[in-house]
Amino acid sequence: MVGSRKELEIVLSSYAKRFSRPKRWLEQYPTDGRTASLLLWEAFMRGDLESKIVADLGCGTGILAYGALLLGASMVLCIDIDLDALRDASETLGTDPRTELIQLDVLRMRFRRIDTVVMNPPFGVVRKGIDVAFLRSAFSLSPRAVYSIHKHNPESRRVIESTALSFGYEPMLLAVSTMMIPQMYETHVKRVHRFEVAVYLFRRVDERSNDI
């Protein structure tokens, strides 16, 4: 287990990888080590990772899942609709027996028990509203906490927070960070694109007393 957020960032940055076959319609972009460590360390310090069953929705190359394992998750379900992405995640995660890779549409899933959801969902640039659809699916699993990365702007925040409240989850903006994605698709004109993202915690209302 790593001992600090900075150490976690270094480890995750060394494991971060690009998609082998990225698909623009799925808005597949790698999560950088800095942003991933920020989300995961918050979840760890609030008691939502260690010895918990964690679902990484739209897991992509598996960096959030890998970090959750490093921080003591008892089981991580890596869920993605794209088989190529799951192959990439398998390379990241190796043979850890606490991991299960599942090819499944996040918008049509059902599980009996999940403690915590972590995710970097599509931002809705190509498919408008997909970011909120991911949130609804996460809440439908009734986890005690959801940690998620979203676009940072007033309109997105309004929609995200109202959606959370309608499902009985209290939204908390944990941090605003700069995320970087490499040039991947034909529409990209910059070698590296930088933009602001918001890292959220959504705590189920009946679990709020467990926060720190």
N, CA, C and O of each residue as an XYZ file, in Angstrom:
848
protein
N       0.846     -1.198      0.000
C       0.000      0.000      0.000
C       0.880      1.246      0.000
O       1.877      1.298      0.719
N       0.520      2.247     -0.798
C       1.300      3.478     -0.863
C       0.995      4.351      0.344
O      -0.064      4.225      0.960
N       1.937      5.248      0.684
C       1.811      5.994      1.919
C       1.409      7.440      1.795
O       1.215      8.102      2.815
N       1.274      7.968      0.577
C       0.899      9.364      0.400
C       0.280      9.557     -0.973
O       0.439      8.722     -1.863
N      -0.433     10.678     -1.135
C      -1.030     10.949     -2.432
C       0.043     11.144     -3.495
O      -0.125     10.704     -4.632
N       1.149     11.803     -3.133
C       2.218     12.025     -4.105
C       2.822     10.701     -4.560
O       3.088     10.511     -5.746
N       3.036      9.795     -3.625
C       3.563      8.479     -3.988
C       2.584      7.748     -4.908
O       2.995      7.092     -5.865
N       1.286      7.865     -4.610
C       0.274      7.236     -5.456
C       0.312      7.838     -6.855
O       0.228      7.110     -7.844
N       0.438      9.152     -6.948
C       0.508      9.811     -8.261
C       1.691      9.303     -9.079
O       1.560      9.060    -10.279
N       2.839      9.142     -8.438
C       4.030      8.664     -9.143
C       3.811      7.254     -9.671
O       4.143      6.946    -10.816
N       3.242      6.394     -8.812
C       3.005      5.009     -9.227
C       2.003      4.951    -10.368
O       2.230      4.253    -11.356
N       0.898      5.677    -10.242
C      -0.133      5.634    -11.277
C       0.355      6.244    -12.584
O      -0.004      5.778    -13.665
N       1.168      7.280    -12.485
C       1.710      7.896    -13.708
C       2.601      6.916    -14.462
O       2.652      6.934    -15.692
N       3.299      6.066    -13.726
C       4.166      5.091    -14.377
C       3.370      3.970    -15.029
O       3.858      3.309    -15.947
N       2.126      3.751    -14.550
C       1.283      2.696    -15.106
C       0.277      3.218    -16.127
O      -0.336      2.437    -16.855
N       0.107      4.545    -16.182
C      -0.863      5.113    -17.110
C      -0.481      4.774    -18.547
O       0.685      4.872    -18.931
N      -1.457      4.382    -19.321
C      -1.197      3.999    -20.698
C      -2.309      4.522    -21.598
O      -3.403      4.844    -21.135
N      -2.012      4.601    -22.884
C      -3.020      5.008    -23.853
C      -3.875      3.808    -24.245
O      -3.489      2.654    -24.058
N      -5.045      4.115    -24.792
C      -5.886      3.060    -25.347
C      -5.205      2.495    -26.593
O      -4.696      3.242    -27.429
N      -5.204      1.179    -26.703
C      -4.602      0.554    -27.879
C      -5.437      0.807    -29.129
O      -4.899      0.945    -30.228
N      -6.763      0.867    -28.952
C      -7.678      1.136    -30.063
C      -8.749      2.115    -29.590
O      -9.892      1.722    -29.357
N      -8.381      3.388    -29.450
C      -9.328      4.362    -28.913
C     -10.508      4.595    -29.853
O     -10.360      4.562    -31.075
N     -11.671      4.827    -29.270
C     -12.895      5.041    -30.023
C     -13.495      6.390    -29.626
O     -13.892      6.603    -28.480
N     -13.548      7.277    -30.592
C     -14.012      8.633    -30.310
C     -15.467      8.645    -29.868
O     -15.838      9.441    -29.005
N     -16.304      7.777    -30.441
C     -17.729      7.808    -30.089
C     -17.961      7.401    -28.643
O     -18.997      7.724    -28.061
N     -16.983      6.682    -28.052
C     -17.058      6.352    -26.631
C     -16.343      7.387    -25.763
O     -16.311      7.272    -24.538
N     -15.769      8.403    -26.419
C     -15.026      9.458    -25.718
C     -13.943      8.857    -24.816
O     -13.847      9.187    -23.633
N     -13.145      7.985    -25.387
C     -12.102      7.309    -24.617
C     -10.834      8.164    -24.563
O     -10.208      8.448    -25.584
N     -10.482      8.559    -23.352
C      -9.261      9.300    -23.090
C      -8.614      8.727    -21.834
O      -9.325      8.361    -20.898
N      -7.303      8.640    -21.788
C      -6.661      8.125    -20.569
C      -6.788      9.112    -19.418
O      -6.730     10.325    -19.618
N      -6.959      8.588    -18.226
C      -6.965      9.405    -17.018
C      -5.529      9.553    -16.546
O      -4.848      8.556    -16.308
N      -5.060     10.793    -16.407
C      -3.665     10.986    -16.006
C      -3.473     10.655    -14.529
O      -4.424     10.663    -13.747
N      -2.224     10.365    -14.162
C      -1.907      9.926    -12.810
C      -2.243     10.948    -11.744
O      -2.638     10.585    -10.636
N      -2.091     12.222    -12.066
C      -2.362     13.259    -11.078
C      -3.851     13.308    -10.721
O      -4.215     13.328     -9.546
N      -4.703     13.327    -11.745
C      -6.141     13.387    -11.493
C      -6.642     12.118    -10.820
O      -7.461     12.168     -9.902
N      -6.139     10.978    -11.288
C      -6.539      9.701    -10.691
C      -6.149      9.637     -9.218
O      -6.939      9.193     -8.385
N      -4.942     10.076     -8.896
C      -4.485     10.013     -7.505
C      -5.279     10.964     -6.619
O      -5.523     10.669     -5.449
N      -5.678     12.098     -7.171
C      -6.469     13.053     -6.389
C      -7.799     12.421     -5.981
O      -8.190     12.486     -4.815
N      -8.484     11.818     -6.929
C      -9.768     11.169     -6.642
C      -9.599     10.008     -5.667
O     -10.330      9.900     -4.683
N      -8.637      9.152     -5.949
C      -8.476      7.927     -5.158
C      -8.004      8.221     -3.735
O      -8.444      7.565     -2.791
N      -7.128      9.183     -3.576
C      -6.644      9.489     -2.230
C      -7.770     10.047     -1.363
O      -7.865      9.732     -0.177
N      -8.618     10.875     -1.963
C      -9.785     11.364     -1.223
C     -10.656     10.187     -0.783
O     -11.100     10.135      0.364
N     -10.899      9.244     -1.695
C     -11.731      8.090     -1.365
C     -11.090      7.248     -0.263
O     -11.784      6.757      0.628
N      -9.795      7.083     -0.321
C      -9.074      6.305      0.689
C      -9.137      6.978      2.059
O      -9.437      6.328      3.061
N      -8.858      8.268      2.099
C      -8.831      8.982      3.370
C     -10.217      9.060      4.017
O     -10.329      9.222      5.232
N     -11.268      8.945      3.205
C     -12.628      8.978      3.735
C     -13.176      7.584      4.040
O     -14.353      7.429      4.366
N     -12.314      6.572      3.932
C     -12.697      5.222      4.315
C     -13.535      4.476      3.292
O     -14.252      3.538      3.643
N     -13.452      4.886      2.013
C     -14.312      4.301      1.000
C     -13.598      3.332      0.054
O     -14.190      2.903     -0.937
N     -12.337      2.976      0.338
C     -11.617      2.037     -0.512
C     -11.125      0.805      0.239
O     -11.368     -0.322     -0.193
N     -10.450      1.006      1.340
C      -9.836     -0.123      2.040
C     -10.897     -1.118      2.506
O     -11.849     -0.754      3.196
N     -10.716     -2.379      2.115
C     -11.617     -3.492      2.459
C     -13.019     -3.320      1.876
O     -13.979     -3.899      2.386
N     -13.139     -2.538      0.825
C     -14.439     -2.286      0.205
C     -14.529     -2.957     -1.174
O     -13.518     -3.215     -1.828
N     -15.772     -3.229     -1.591
C     -16.045     -3.693     -2.953
C     -16.262     -2.456     -3.814
O     -17.176     -1.667     -3.572
N     -15.414     -2.300     -4.817
C     -15.371     -1.086     -5.621
C     -15.720     -1.416     -7.071
O     -15.275     -2.434     -7.601
N     -16.509     -0.562     -7.708
C     -16.793     -0.688     -9.137
C     -16.191      0.500     -9.860
O     -16.428      1.652     -9.495
N     -15.401      0.206    -10.902
C     -14.853      1.238    -11.781
C     -15.686      1.199    -13.052
O     -15.539      0.291    -13.870
N     -16.565      2.189    -13.218
C     -17.500      2.197    -14.339
C     -16.875      2.886    -15.551
O     -16.367      4.002    -15.451
N     -16.919      2.201    -16.700
C     -16.223      2.712    -17.869
C     -14.738      2.740    -17.591
O     -14.086      3.772    -17.749
N     -14.201      1.597    -17.174
C     -12.861      1.525    -16.571
C     -11.741      1.902    -17.524
O     -10.652      2.255    -17.071
N     -11.971      1.839    -18.839
C     -10.917      2.210    -19.768
C      -9.675      1.368    -19.583
O      -9.752      0.140    -19.562
N      -8.535      2.013    -19.450
C      -7.265      1.287    -19.297
C      -7.003      0.820    -17.869
O      -5.972      0.201    -17.605
N      -7.918      1.107    -16.947
C      -7.855      0.505    -15.615
C      -7.053      1.230    -14.560
O      -6.715      0.639    -13.534
N      -6.734      2.507    -14.785
C      -5.868      3.191    -13.822
C      -6.575      3.423    -12.483
O      -5.945      3.301    -11.433
N      -7.867      3.756    -12.500
C      -8.583      3.946    -11.231
C      -8.720      2.625    -10.482
O      -8.577      2.578     -9.260
N      -8.998      1.559    -11.218
C      -9.096      0.235    -10.602
C      -7.767     -0.166     -9.976
O      -7.733     -0.683     -8.860
N      -6.686      0.069    -10.685
C      -5.366     -0.289    -10.171
C      -5.051      0.492     -8.895
O      -4.533     -0.065     -7.927
N      -5.367      1.778     -8.905
C      -5.135      2.582     -7.714
C      -5.971      2.135     -6.539
O      -5.500      2.149     -5.402
N      -7.217      1.733     -6.797
C      -8.079      1.244     -5.716
C      -7.496     -0.014     -5.081
O      -7.576     -0.195     -3.866
N      -6.912     -0.881     -5.901
C      -6.264     -2.091     -5.368
C      -5.049     -1.722     -4.523
O      -4.824     -2.307     -3.463
N      -4.271     -0.753     -4.991
C      -3.103     -0.314     -4.227
C      -3.503      0.218     -2.849
O      -2.742      0.116     -1.887
N      -4.701      0.782     -2.774
C      -5.170      1.387     -1.525
C      -6.050      0.445     -0.715
O      -6.752      0.880      0.198
N      -6.015     -0.851     -1.047
C      -6.591     -1.855     -0.163
C      -7.992     -2.320     -0.443
O      -8.606     -2.947      0.420
N      -8.536     -2.037     -1.636
C      -9.877     -2.542     -1.946
C      -9.892     -4.066     -1.883
O      -8.931     -4.719     -2.291
N     -10.975     -4.624     -1.375
C     -11.063     -6.083     -1.285
C     -11.424     -6.713     -2.624
O     -11.072     -7.864     -2.884
N     -12.124     -5.967     -3.476
C     -12.503     -6.438     -4.803
C     -12.787     -5.224     -5.670
O     -13.403     -4.259     -5.219
N     -12.332     -5.276     -6.921
C     -12.626     -4.208     -7.867
C     -13.244     -4.819     -9.118
O     -12.656     -5.697     -9.749
N     -14.438     -4.343     -9.469
C     -15.100     -4.743    -10.694
C     -14.791     -3.697    -11.759
O     -15.183     -2.537    -11.632
N     -14.085     -4.114    -12.811
C     -13.736     -3.218    -13.913
C     -14.755     -3.428    -15.019
O     -14.778     -4.479    -15.658
N     -15.596     -2.433    -15.243
C     -16.730     -2.597    -16.145
C     -16.590     -1.651    -17.331
O     -16.429     -0.443    -17.156
N     -16.652     -2.204    -18.528
C     -16.563     -1.384    -19.734
C     -17.294     -2.110    -20.864
O     -17.307     -3.340    -20.918
N     -17.896     -1.341    -21.756
C     -18.592     -1.924    -22.894
C     -17.621     -2.372    -23.981
O     -17.961     -3.200    -24.826
N     -16.405     -1.816    -23.952
C     -15.428     -2.032    -25.020
C     -14.434     -3.126    -24.660
O     -13.681     -2.989    -23.696
N     -14.426     -4.197    -25.419
C     -13.527     -5.315    -25.151
C     -12.065     -4.916    -25.309
O     -11.212     -5.402    -24.566
N     -11.761     -4.037    -26.266
C     -10.377     -3.571    -26.431
C      -9.899     -2.847    -25.175
O      -8.763     -3.032    -24.739
N     -10.766     -2.027    -24.601
C     -10.404     -1.315    -23.370
C     -10.166     -2.297    -22.226
O      -9.243     -2.112    -21.433
N     -10.983     -3.328    -22.136
C     -10.795     -4.324    -21.083
C      -9.477     -5.073    -21.253
O      -8.845     -5.448    -20.265
N      -9.063     -5.291    -22.480
C      -7.753     -5.902    -22.707
C      -6.648     -4.974    -22.213
O      -5.674     -5.425    -21.610
N      -6.801     -3.679    -22.471
C      -5.827     -2.707    -21.963
C      -5.810     -2.713    -20.439
O      -4.743     -2.682    -19.827
N      -7.002     -2.755    -19.822
C      -7.095     -2.782    -18.367
C      -6.455     -4.044    -17.806
O      -5.827     -4.003    -16.748
N      -6.607     -5.159    -18.502
C      -6.006     -6.415    -18.056
C      -4.488     -6.299    -17.995
O      -3.857     -6.846    -17.090
N      -3.901     -5.587    -18.956
C      -2.450     -5.382    -18.940
C      -2.038     -4.513    -17.761
O      -0.987     -4.738    -17.161
N      -2.861     -3.521    -17.424
C      -2.566     -2.652    -16.285
C      -2.669     -3.410    -14.971
O      -1.822     -3.247    -14.093
N      -3.695     -4.233    -14.827
C      -4.020     -4.874    -13.549
C      -3.278     -6.180    -13.309
O      -3.128     -6.605    -12.163
N      -2.810     -6.823    -14.381
C      -2.112     -8.082    -14.207
C      -3.050     -9.179    -13.748
O      -4.195     -9.262    -14.192
N      -2.556    -10.013    -12.859
C      -3.320    -11.194    -12.433
C      -3.841    -11.080    -11.002
O      -4.075    -12.097    -10.349
N      -4.021     -9.884    -10.520
C      -4.510     -9.694     -9.149
C      -5.860    -10.394     -8.975
O      -6.805    -10.080     -9.699
N      -5.971    -11.336     -8.030
C      -7.222    -12.099     -7.863
C      -8.377    -11.262     -7.332
O      -9.518    -11.723     -7.325
N      -8.102    -10.052     -6.891
C      -9.168     -9.186     -6.382
C      -9.867     -8.413     -7.496
O     -10.714     -7.560     -7.228
N      -9.514     -8.711     -8.749
C     -10.043     -7.964     -9.885
C     -10.939     -8.843    -10.743
O     -10.620    -10.003    -11.003
N     -12.061     -8.287    -11.183
C     -12.918     -8.963    -12.148
C     -13.219     -7.997    -13.287
O     -13.753     -6.911    -13.062
N     -12.873     -8.396    -14.517
C     -13.138     -7.575    -15.692
C     -14.437     -8.022    -16.334
O     -14.633     -9.207    -16.603
N     -15.337     -7.053    -16.583
C     -16.685     -7.375    -17.044
C     -17.019     -6.516    -18.256
O     -17.003     -5.287    -18.177
N     -17.322     -7.164    -19.377
C     -17.782     -6.435    -20.554
C     -19.284     -6.242    -20.432
O     -20.061     -7.194    -20.503
N     -19.675     -4.988    -20.248
C     -21.081     -4.700    -19.966
C     -21.351     -3.226    -20.242
O     -20.493     -2.375    -20.006
N     -22.531     -2.933    -20.735
C     -22.970     -1.561    -20.907
C     -23.282     -0.979    -19.531
O     -24.186     -1.455    -18.845
N     -22.549      0.034    -19.134
C     -22.732      0.646    -17.819
C     -24.168      1.114    -17.616
O     -24.660      1.144    -16.488
N     -24.837      1.477    -18.699
C     -26.192      2.005    -18.588
C     -27.240      0.922    -18.393
O     -28.417      1.224    -18.193
N     -26.815     -0.359    -18.451
C     -27.773     -1.465    -18.326
C     -27.295     -2.533    -17.343
O     -27.528     -3.722    -17.563
N     -26.648     -2.132    -16.293
C     -26.052     -3.111    -15.388
C     -26.867     -3.239    -14.108
O     -27.611     -2.335    -13.729
N     -26.708     -4.381    -13.457
C     -27.349     -4.637    -12.170
C     -26.397     -5.467    -11.305
O     -25.925     -6.521    -11.731
N     -26.120     -4.993    -10.102
C     -25.306     -5.743     -9.156
C     -25.966     -5.672     -7.784
O     -26.674     -4.716     -7.469
N     -25.723     -6.694     -6.979
C     -26.376     -6.747     -5.671
C     -25.708     -5.847     -4.648
O     -26.388     -5.173     -3.874
N     -24.373     -5.829     -4.639
C     -23.710     -5.071     -3.586
C     -22.433     -4.424     -4.084
O     -21.500     -5.103     -4.512
N     -22.406     -3.104     -4.021
C     -21.218     -2.318     -4.315
C     -21.064     -1.313     -3.181
O     -22.030     -0.638     -2.824
N     -19.880     -1.203     -2.616
C     -19.659     -0.204     -1.561
C     -19.375      1.172     -2.146
O     -19.940      2.174     -1.706
N     -18.492      1.212     -3.143
C     -18.000      2.481     -3.677
C     -17.884      2.402     -5.195
O     -17.457      1.386     -5.742
N     -18.267      3.478     -5.863
C     -18.051      3.607     -7.307
C     -16.984      4.674     -7.548
O     -17.028      5.752     -6.955
N     -16.033      4.365     -8.417
C     -15.076      5.361     -8.901
C     -15.199      5.390    -10.420
O     -15.379      4.346    -11.047
N     -15.105      6.573    -11.015
C     -15.233      6.617    -12.470
C     -14.775      7.952    -13.046
O     -14.825      8.998    -12.400
N     -14.330      7.859    -14.282
C     -14.067      9.027    -15.119
C     -14.935      8.846    -16.358
O     -14.455      8.356    -17.380
N     -16.210      9.236    -16.281
C     -17.143      8.941    -17.371
C     -16.895      9.834    -18.581
O     -16.187     10.836    -18.480
N     -17.478      9.475    -19.730
C     -17.438     10.387    -20.880
C     -18.037     11.734    -20.484
O     -18.954     11.796    -19.664
N     -17.514     12.812    -21.070
C     -17.948     14.149    -20.661
C     -19.168     14.646    -21.421
O     -19.672     15.729    -21.124
N     -19.655     13.883    -22.391
C     -20.829     14.303    -23.131
C     -20.527     15.238    -24.281
O     -21.414     15.952    -24.749
N     -19.286     15.246    -24.743
C     -18.919     16.089    -25.885
C     -19.455     15.484    -27.179
O     -19.987     16.200    -28.027
N     -19.316     14.166    -27.333
C     -19.799     13.472    -28.531
C     -21.249     13.028    -28.346
O     -22.075     13.212    -29.240
N     -21.557     12.447    -27.192
C     -22.917     11.998    -26.889
C     -23.454     12.841    -25.737
O     -23.153     12.575    -24.574
N     -24.230     13.832    -26.058
C     -24.712     14.769    -25.046
C     -25.512     14.042    -23.969
O     -26.402     13.246    -24.270
N     -25.186     14.324    -22.719
C     -25.906     13.762    -21.586
C     -25.376     12.435    -21.084
O     -25.889     11.903    -20.099
N     -24.346     11.879    -21.745
C     -23.838     10.567    -21.325
C     -23.198     10.635    -19.943
O     -23.226      9.650    -19.205
N     -22.623     11.780    -19.581
C     -22.004     11.934    -18.260
C     -23.053     11.795    -17.158
O     -22.806     11.153    -16.138
N     -24.213     12.393    -17.363
C     -25.294     12.295    -16.374
C     -25.891     10.890    -16.374
O     -26.290     10.381    -15.327
N     -25.952     10.264    -17.551
C     -26.455      8.887    -17.628
C     -25.567      7.937    -16.830
O     -26.072      7.032    -16.166
N     -24.245      8.135    -16.887
C     -23.315      7.341    -16.075
C     -23.596      7.552    -14.594
O     -23.599      6.596    -13.819
N     -23.831      8.792    -14.199
C     -24.122      9.077    -12.794
C     -25.384      8.351    -12.341
O     -25.413      7.760    -11.262
N     -26.414      8.397    -13.158
C     -27.661      7.716    -12.792
C     -27.427      6.223    -12.604
O     -27.960      5.621    -11.672
N     -26.636      5.632    -13.479
C     -26.343      4.207    -13.348
C     -25.558      3.930    -12.072
O     -25.807      2.941    -11.383
N     -24.613      4.806    -11.764
C     -23.843      4.645    -10.528
C     -24.751      4.706     -9.311
O     -24.635      3.871     -8.414
N     -25.652      5.676     -9.264
C     -26.563      5.809     -8.127
C     -27.517      4.625     -8.031
O     -27.915      4.241     -6.931
N     -27.888      4.042     -9.172
C     -28.837      2.921     -9.157
C     -28.266      1.689     -8.466
O     -29.014      0.801     -8.057
N     -26.939      1.633     -8.336
C     -26.304      0.524     -7.626
C     -26.385      0.686     -6.109
O     -26.066     -0.241     -5.366
N     -26.811      1.858     -5.654
C     -26.939      2.181     -4.224
C     -25.647      2.020     -3.440
O     -25.671      1.474     -2.337
N     -24.516      2.479     -3.974
C     -23.282      2.438     -3.188
C     -23.337      3.494     -2.085
O     -24.138      4.427     -2.146
N     -22.487      3.342     -1.091
C     -22.454      4.356     -0.041
C     -21.809      5.642     -0.549
O     -22.083      6.721     -0.025
N     -20.937      5.531     -1.585
C     -20.263      6.714     -2.105
C     -19.926      6.538     -3.579
O     -19.625      5.434     -4.033
N     -19.981      7.645     -4.322
C     -19.575      7.686     -5.724
C     -18.549      8.801     -5.873
O     -18.796      9.937     -5.470
N     -17.392      8.473     -6.455
C     -16.356      9.462     -6.763
C     -16.238      9.554     -8.275
O     -16.050      8.543     -8.952
N     -16.349     10.779     -8.808
C     -16.445     10.910    -10.256
C     -15.798     12.203    -10.742
O     -15.722     13.193    -10.014
N     -15.332     12.171    -11.993
C     -14.666     13.315    -12.630
C     -15.588     13.852    -13.722
O     -16.111     13.093    -14.538
N     -15.781     15.175    -13.724
C     -16.691     15.789    -14.695
C     -16.130     17.105    -15.223
O     -15.172     17.654    -14.679
N     -16.744     17.594    -16.288
C     -16.408     18.922    -16.786
C     -16.633     19.953    -15.680
O     -17.550     19.828    -14.868
N     -15.786     20.956    -15.671
C     -15.948     22.012    -14.662
C     -16.526     23.254    -15.326
O     -15.815     24.011    -15.986
N     -17.811     23.446    -15.143
C     -18.468     24.683    -15.570
C     -19.787     24.785    -14.807
O     -20.295     23.777    -14.317
N     -20.343     25.981    -14.701
C     -21.547     26.173    -13.875
C     -22.733     25.321    -14.322
O     -23.449     24.788    -13.474
N     -22.961     25.179    -15.629
C     -24.108     24.414    -16.105
C     -23.972     22.938    -15.752
O     -24.927     22.318    -15.285
N     -22.780     22.374    -15.977
C     -22.558     20.974    -15.626
C     -22.755     20.758    -14.133
O     -23.380     19.780    -13.722
N     -22.234     21.654    -13.329
C     -22.375     21.514    -11.881
C     -23.838     21.527    -11.462
O     -24.249     20.743    -10.607
N     -24.625     22.417    -12.063
C     -26.041     22.499    -11.707
C     -26.760     21.181    -12.019
O     -27.508     20.665    -11.189
N     -26.529     20.647    -13.214
C     -27.200     19.413    -13.620
C     -26.728     18.233    -12.779
O     -27.538     17.416    -12.340
N     -25.428     18.143    -12.556
C     -24.854     17.037    -11.790
C     -25.381     17.033    -10.356
O     -25.767     15.988     -9.832
N     -25.392     18.200     -9.731
C     -25.823     18.263     -8.338
C     -27.327     17.996     -8.197
O     -27.749     17.347     -7.239
N     -28.127     18.485     -9.132
C     -29.566     18.228     -9.051
C     -29.874     16.750     -9.287
O     -30.782     16.196     -8.667
N     -29.119     16.115    -10.181
C     -29.293     14.684    -10.412
C     -28.967     13.889     -9.158
O     -29.704     12.977     -8.785
N     -27.864     14.236     -8.509
C     -27.471     13.537     -7.285
C     -28.543     13.661     -6.210
O     -28.910     12.667     -5.583
N     -29.037     14.849     -5.999
C     -30.044     15.066     -4.960
C     -31.324     14.286     -5.255
O     -31.983     13.806     -4.332
N     -31.678     14.156     -6.530
C     -32.895     13.427     -6.886
C     -32.784     11.940     -6.579
O     -33.799     11.262     -6.422
N     -31.538     11.420     -6.490
C     -31.315     10.015     -6.157
C     -31.001      9.819     -4.674
O     -30.726      8.697     -4.248
N     -31.036     10.881     -3.889
C     -30.758     10.759     -2.466
C     -29.279     10.796     -2.129
O     -28.860     10.206     -1.133
N     -28.478     11.479     -2.941
C     -27.043     11.608     -2.703
C     -26.680     13.074     -2.513
O     -27.147     13.945     -3.246
N     -25.846     13.327     -1.524
C     -25.375     14.674     -1.246
C     -24.118     14.929     -2.071
O     -23.129     14.218     -1.894
N     -24.118     15.936     -2.981
C     -22.929     16.212     -3.795
C     -21.919     17.068     -3.052
O     -22.287     17.975     -2.305
N     -20.641     16.773     -3.263
C     -19.570     17.552     -2.666
C     -18.465     17.750     -3.709
O     -17.899     16.777     -4.208
N     -18.165     18.987     -4.032
C     -17.072     19.279     -4.950
C     -15.767     19.193     -4.166
O     -15.501     20.034     -3.308
N     -14.959     18.186     -4.455
C     -13.718     17.957     -3.714
C     -12.568     18.803     -4.226
O     -11.767     19.308     -3.440
N     -12.481     18.960     -5.540
C     -11.344     19.673     -6.109
C     -11.626     20.048     -7.551
O     -12.417     19.401     -8.237
N     -10.964     21.101     -7.996
C     -10.926     21.458     -9.408
C      -9.485     21.300     -9.853
O      -8.571     21.846     -9.236
N      -9.289     20.554    -10.922
C      -7.936     20.221    -11.354
C      -7.808     20.401    -12.864
O      -8.804     20.455    -13.586
N      -6.581     20.492    -13.317
C      -6.309     20.549    -14.751
C      -5.965     19.154    -15.239
O      -5.034     18.521    -14.743
N      -6.722     18.686    -16.212
C      -6.498     17.366    -16.781
C      -5.856     17.526    -18.155
O      -6.154     18.474    -18.881
N      -4.986     16.605    -18.500
C      -4.290     16.665    -19.776
C      -4.551     15.392    -20.567
O      -4.425     14.290    -20.034
N      -4.914     15.541    -21.836
C      -5.067     14.376    -22.701
C      -4.189     14.560    -23.938
O      -4.070     15.668    -24.460
N      -3.581     13.482    -24.400
C      -2.700     13.577    -25.568
C      -3.508     13.674    -26.864
O      -4.712     13.421    -26.881
N      -2.828     14.040    -27.933
C      -3.446     14.083    -29.256
C      -3.764     12.655    -29.689
O      -2.856     11.839    -29.846
N      -5.061     12.344    -29.883
C      -5.480     10.975    -30.148
C      -6.321     10.823    -31.401
O      -6.219      9.815    -32.101
N      -7.150     11.814    -31.691
C      -8.106     11.700    -32.777
C      -7.830     12.749    -33.853
O      -7.095     13.710    -33.628
N      -8.431     12.548    -35.019
C      -8.161     13.434    -36.150
C      -8.641     14.857    -35.905
O      -8.169     15.794    -36.549
N      -9.581     15.023    -34.971
C     -10.087     16.360    -34.657
C      -9.168     17.132    -33.711
O      -9.360     18.331    -33.510
N      -8.182     16.467    -33.133
C      -7.268     17.122    -32.196
C      -6.189     17.888    -32.949
O      -5.524     17.335    -33.825
N      -6.016     19.156    -32.608
C      -5.004     19.975    -33.276
C      -3.803     20.258    -32.366
O      -2.755     20.692    -32.843
N      -3.950     20.016    -31.067
C      -2.859     20.238    -30.120
C      -2.241     18.898    -29.715
O      -2.932     17.881    -29.649
N      -0.940     18.910    -29.445
C      -0.273     17.690    -28.990
C      -0.791     17.271    -27.617
O      -0.944     16.082    -27.337
N      -1.061     18.263    -26.762
C      -1.638     17.997    -25.443
C      -2.743     19.015    -25.205
O      -2.540     20.217    -25.374
N      -3.912     18.527    -24.813
C      -5.041     19.409    -24.531
C      -5.240     19.481    -23.020
O      -5.366     18.452    -22.356
N      -5.267     20.692    -22.481
C      -5.459     20.907    -21.046
C      -6.820     21.549    -20.803
O      -7.218     22.479    -21.505
N      -7.522     21.039    -19.803
C      -8.832     21.593    -19.491
C      -9.146     21.329    -18.027
O      -8.575     20.429    -17.411
N     -10.054     22.116    -17.481
C     -10.410     21.991    -16.066
C     -11.471     20.924    -15.852
O     -12.447     20.834    -16.596
N     -11.258     20.119    -14.820
C     -12.237     19.110    -14.430
C     -12.573     19.276    -12.951
O     -11.796     19.830    -12.173
N     -13.731     18.789    -12.595
C     -14.175     18.806    -11.203
C     -14.224     17.379    -10.683
O     -14.774     16.487    -11.330
N     -13.646     17.175     -9.513
C     -13.697     15.874     -8.859
C     -14.763     15.936     -7.770
O     -14.685     16.755     -6.854
N     -15.760     15.060     -7.882
C     -16.900     15.071     -6.966
C     -16.927     13.821     -6.091
O     -16.488     12.740     -6.484
N     -17.458     14.017     -4.901
C     -17.914     12.926     -4.042
C     -19.421     13.064     -3.907
O     -19.933     14.145     -3.616
N     -20.122     11.963     -4.121
C     -21.560     11.905     -3.883
C     -21.780     10.889     -2.770
O     -21.542      9.695     -2.951
N     -22.231     11.368     -1.629
C     -22.425     10.507     -0.462
C     -23.909     10.235     -0.273
O     -24.724     11.158     -0.254
N     -24.251      8.964     -0.133
C     -25.653      8.624      0.137
C     -26.078      9.313      1.431
O     -25.341      9.314      2.417
N     -27.263      9.894      1.419
C     -27.684     10.751      2.527
C     -27.628     10.029      3.859
O     -27.237     10.631      4.859
N     -28.009      8.753      3.909
C     -27.996      8.021      5.183
C     -26.589      7.599      5.598
O     -26.424      6.955      6.634
N     -25.560      7.954      4.798
C     -24.169      7.600      5.126
C     -23.333      8.832      5.432
O     -22.135      8.706      5.682
N     -23.928     10.019      5.420
C     -23.141     11.233      5.547
C     -22.378     11.321      6.860
O     -21.307     11.926      6.905
N     -22.904     10.732      7.929
C     -22.254     10.814      9.230
C     -20.926     10.092      9.263
O     -20.129     10.310     10.175
N     -20.665      9.222      8.271
C     -19.407      8.488      8.224
C     -18.278      9.260      7.553
O     -17.143      8.785      7.514
N     -18.578     10.452      7.021
C     -17.546     11.223      6.346
C     -16.600     11.864      7.367
O     -16.900     11.963      8.557
N     -15.415     12.306      6.835
C     -14.450     12.960      7.727
C     -14.159     14.348      7.200
O     -13.370     15.082      7.796
